[in-house]
């Protein structure tokens, strides 16, 4: 008897899900961006390449962009008070005395 292999071809409704570790790396990079940490060149390339191939992550990136845009337009940034440098120096001098 001959050995035969069966190769299952996914139907259009069955799509291979991306590896969770890849999507988790995207989330980690996005979390770092949200807190102001600059990504490495490798991370930048990775996130762009991954977003091209992974529609859930792409949707996530678009949602995060929308959220950041919302925050930027609706939540103002407060500047540091003008007295902050003097207050810090005063406290340092007190601590050092």
N, C-alpha and C positions, 0 to 999 in steps of 0.2 A: 504494500500500500504506500502511495506517495504521500509525503508530508505536504500539507498545504498551509499557508499562513492566511489568516484573516485580518485584513486591514479595515478598520472601521473608519469611514469617512464621516466627519462631523457634519450634521445638517446645518443649514443656515441659522436655525434657532439654537443650536448648540455651539457656543463659542468657548474656546479655551480661556479659562480665567488666568490672569497674570499671576505670577508668583507673589505671594503676600510679602516676602522679604523685599522685593523690588519696590512695591507700593509703600512699604514701611519706610524705606530709605527716602522716598519722595516726601513723605510726611515729616520725617526728621529734618530734612533740608528746609521745608516750608516753615517748620517751627522755629528753626534758627533764623530764618529771614524775618519772621514776625517779631522776634526780640531784637532785631537789628544786627545780627551777626552776618558778616559777608561770607557767601559761599566760596569754596575753592573753585578754580577753573574746571576741575574734574567734576565737581558737584553740579556746576552750571550746565556742562555738557550732558551729564547724566540725566538731569531733570528734564531738559529739553527733548532728548532722545526718547526717554521713557514716556513723556507726555504725548509724543507723536504716536506711540504704539498702544497706550493704555487709556481707553476712553474714560474709565472711572476716575483715574488720576487727573486726566485733562479736565473733566468736569470739576473736580476738586480744586484744581488750580484756578479755573475760571471763577468758581464760587469764592475762593479766597481773595482773588483780585477784586471782585465785587464788594466783598466785606471790607477790605482795606480801603477801597475807594469811598465806601459809605462812611467809615470812621474818619477818613481825612476830610470829608466835606461836612460832617455833622459834629465832630468832636474836635474842638480847637486844642491846640497845644499851648500849654501854659509855659511861659518862660520862667527862668529862675529870677527870684527877686534881686534887685540891684544891690541890696545889702548883704547878699550871701557871701561874697568873698571876705568882707570885713567880719562877718559873724564867724566864719571858719577860722580866720586868722586869730581872732580874739579867743576862741575856744582852744586853739592850739597853744597860744601863749599861756593861757591859764593852766593847761595840762603840763606844759614843759616847766612851769615855775615851781 
